[in-house]
Structures are given as C-alpha cells and as structure tokens.
C-alpha cells in the first residue's frame, strides 16, 4: 500500500514539474522582445484594425 502511495506521489510530482517547466518556457517566450508571431506590432496598428 505504501508503494502505491509513494509511486502516485512521485508521478504527481513529475507531472507538476513538467507543467511548471512548460509554464516557465511560455513565460520566457512571452517576455522575448523579438516576437515574430505577435499579432499587432504596436498600439497604432491595433487601433487601425
């Protein structure tokens, strides 16, 4: 029974670390100044749309 709990907690920890790493990657990409996939380059183009 303790092995099951230990393995379950290990699996949940691994999933949490994976999601944390993915979130950190997306946050890092969002801070990038050179964003080629940005929809609007600046506020003026946003107002024109």
Beta strands, then each sheet from edge to edge (+ up, - down):
end
